Amino acid sequence: MDFKNTEAFALKLDAADPLQKYRETFHFPQVNGSDVIYFTGNSLGLQPKNAAHFVEEIMKDWRELAVEGHFYAEKPWWDYHERLTEKLAPVVGAREREVTVMNTLTVNLHLLMVSFYRPAGKRYKILCEEKAFPSDQYMLQSQVRFHGYAPEDAIVEVAKRPGEHHWRTEDILEAIEKHKEELALVLMGGVNYYNGQVLDMAEITKAGKAAGAFVGWDLAHAAGNVKLELHDWEVDFASWCSYKYMNSGPGNASGVFIAEKHLNDPDIPRFEGWWGTKKETRFLMQPRFDPMDSADAWQISNAPVLALAPYLASLELFEAVGMDALIAKRDQIVAYLEFILREIDKEVESSFEVITPAHARGCQLSVFLHGEGKSLFDYLMKNGVITDWREPNVIRLAPAPFYCSYSDMYRFGQILKKGILEKA
Ligand SMILES: *Cc1c(COP(=O)(O)O)cnc(C)c1O
């Protein structure tokens, strides 16, 4: 499509956008009396307007039923989480029994490593990308130390090539091949938080498994953003937080995928608790653990229903829209944003460099602002553009297709231009 950097053109795209009506289903923070232009759905998604209703429903049942709410609430609490898993499975390309919701992301990755990182003999190394999200680095380092290894030796980090801003799939595959005798686990971020790159999860999974390792993915920036086919790719396990593109609210519960073939495998150990036992017999309080026939077997504690409520509200929207429609709009709105950036770049004496690879991107454009300082970021924030800044000079722009509009992209371009010119 031939884009134009005009308000009329942006409004035309909005009018033709089948998702435009969902913008109304979210609350927008206000700056200077208007909705902000929200580029940080990759960090904390906006609040769905029906989230408060879902929370109030539980507060009401708790008020009026107290303990009886476990079984007699409008949506009974004892299996409340199952309402989420049936809606989550299609978002990540999983069978329903391969998905559960519990804890938070880093906690879940640690628990999943109990099952899938069991170094033995020569096989003790973990392969990941360099400069992974800090929590993932700390997790991997503490795990290998827990097993008695040195992080410098046991963690293999795949680097980008000098002067390049993204990883090359062939370099990742080569690293897997090089370490294939020693790899216990490949665990990477499916979408990198810094450059927005979508890794070739299918190819990397295939190579990791061919090397005899388990393969897991941290999908924090992938869930609700990119097409995932976890079952068909034969991924062993994955986990994601729900507060980024999944719009569930700050620090909220995490999703977990465990491949069907591992579900009843007695050779896969795990840490267990009462919520992992068969729900039919759970309340008989028997001493023997009788696992659920699903990823729920990894659940430990009873579910935090107050937290799950806004997550369920959001998942109803995902169910109504579907990932394919979200992805179709995502591709167009990101392309429009990139076009606007290039147009503004021509009009001002600046130089933006999009470091997100065009062939492997989701919702996020990471933009290197050569010659601009943090003052430009401050100007944007003051003028209602919510974005974030990463050292040395990168802003991350993620126009979440659920609620961002094409006119937001146009307005952003105008504010950006003014900010650069006013400073000049
Ligand atoms: C956001 C993010 C996290 C956050 O972890 P929590 O345990 O939810 O605090 C972890 N890893 C990656 C890659 C992330 O992007």
The ligand as a Tripos MOL2 file, in Angstrom:
@<TRIPOS>MOLECULE
LIG
   15    15     1     0     0
SMALL
NO_CHARGES

@<TRIPOS>ATOM
      1 C1          9.1480   -8.8680   30.9940 C.3       1 LIG1
      2 C2         10.1090   -9.9920   31.0010 C.ar      1 LIG1
      3 C3         10.3290  -10.7430   32.1630 C.ar      1 LIG1
      4 C4          9.6530  -10.3620   33.4650 C.3       1 LIG1
      5 O1          9.6900  -11.4000   34.3680 O.3       1 LIG1
      6 P1          8.7100  -11.4380   35.6320 P.3       1 LIG1
      7 O2          9.0810  -12.6880   36.2860 O.co2     1 LIG1
      8 O3          7.3030  -11.3980   35.0970 O.co2     1 LIG1
      9 O4          8.9730  -10.2250   36.4640 O.co2     1 LIG1
     10 C5         11.1950  -11.8270   32.0810 C.ar      1 LIG1
     11 N1         11.8020  -12.1470   30.9270 N.ar      1 LIG1
     12 C6         11.6140  -11.4390   29.7850 C.ar      1 LIG1
     13 C7         12.2950  -11.8390   28.5260 C.3       1 LIG1
     14 C8         10.7670  -10.3270   29.8050 C.ar      1 LIG1
     15 O5         10.5910   -9.6230   28.6890 O.3       1 LIG1
@<TRIPOS>BOND
     1     1     2 1
     2     2     3 ar
     3     2    14 ar
     4     3     4 1
     5     3    10 ar
     6     4     5 1
     7     5     6 1
     8     6     7 2
     9     6     8 1
    10     6     9 1
    11    10    11 ar
    12    11    12 ar
    13    12    13 1
    14    12    14 ar
    15    14    15 1
@<TRIPOS>SUBSTRUCTURE
     1 LIG1         1 GROUP 0 **** ****
